[in-house]
Amino acid sequence: MFSDRTGQRVPDVTFRTRRGAEWVDVTSDEIFGGRTVVVFSLPGAFTPTCSSSHVPRFNQLVPAFRARGVDEVICVSVNDAFVMNQWQREQKADRIRFLPDGNGEFTAGMGMLVGKEDLGFGRRSWRYSMLVRDGVIEKMFVEPEVPGDPYTVSDADTLLAWLAPGAVRPPSVSVFSRPDCPYCVRAKGLLADAGIEFEELVLNRDYTDRTLRAVADSTTVPQVFVDGHRIGGSEQLEAWLRRREAA
């Protein structure tokens, strides 16, 4: 049974990390001492839920955590430093520190080491997240002990909601654009001026006009989407931003 270790200190271990061509040992005290740190731990690098949901959302919400006093967001996995570094690069998750727990010492100390031999993984970490202040676990979210790989409470939004109840989440924004489109440039500038991050999808690189027709029922760009809703082009975006500012 995985236990909630809220109120306890994190394990005292040394992490073997890799920076460039050098091995760099980092201790628990260096990471947690006198600092406020968010940690989320997951079964493995490059695995589906970890790559598609767990890491990306924490990476997106790092500014929101920092605004509420968090010094650093850390991803821990029972993988070696080479794997963790490559995974971070492929995820483009440069806001997060990827911490390799290659021997599983930190994970075992947390009581979260689990056998995944049926998948050929050996021993891995159960999925959880926590807020740590000066080495003491202030809050911990542990996934329920059910078959498979549950992902219900260790997500970034759950932890942020606990840390800052009622906090407004940053919007999720995508912009369908094409090269050399002045209206696309204007839409991206409006979002940048408003301090809103967005993901850009470029015509014939990330999508075709077939996708644009299927998603937006349109062939004109830009097409801006916010939290699942189509806003439209640059003029519609400007109107949406005015309403948002006035709200």
HELIX and SHEET records of a PDB file:
HELIX    1   1 SER A   28  PHE A   32  1                                   5    
HELIX    2   2 PRO A   48  THR A   49  1                                   2    
HELIX    3   3 CYS A   50  HIS A   54  3                                   5    
HELIX    4   4 VAL A   55  ARG A   66  1                                  12    
HELIX    5   5 ALA A   81  GLN A   91  1                                  11    
HELIX    6   6 GLU A  105  GLY A  109  1                                   5    
HELIX    7   7 GLU A  117  LEU A  119  5                                   3    
HELIX    8   8 ALA A  156  LEU A  163  1                                   8    
HELIX    9   9 PRO A  182  ASP A  193  1                                  12    
HELIX   10  10 ASP A  209  ALA A  216  1                                   8    
HELIX   11  11 SER A  234  ALA A  246  1                                  13    
SHEET    1   A 2 THR A  14  ARG A  19  0                                        
SHEET    2   A 2 GLU A  22  THR A  27 -1                                        
SHEET    1   B 5 ARG A  97  PRO A 100  0                                        
SHEET    2   B 5 GLU A  72  SER A  77  1                                        
SHEET    3   B 5 THR A  36  SER A  41  1                                        
SHEET    4   B 5 TYR A 128  ARG A 133 -1                                        
SHEET    5   B 5 VAL A 136  VAL A 142 -1                                        
SHEET    1   C 2 LEU A 113  GLY A 115  0                                        
SHEET    2   C 2 ARG A 123  SER A 125 -1                                        
SHEET    1   D 4 GLU A 199  VAL A 202  0                                        
SHEET    2   D 4 VAL A 173  SER A 177  1                                        
SHEET    3   D 4 GLN A 223  VAL A 226 -1                                        
SHEET    4   D 4 HIS A 229  GLY A 232 -1                                        
END                                                                             
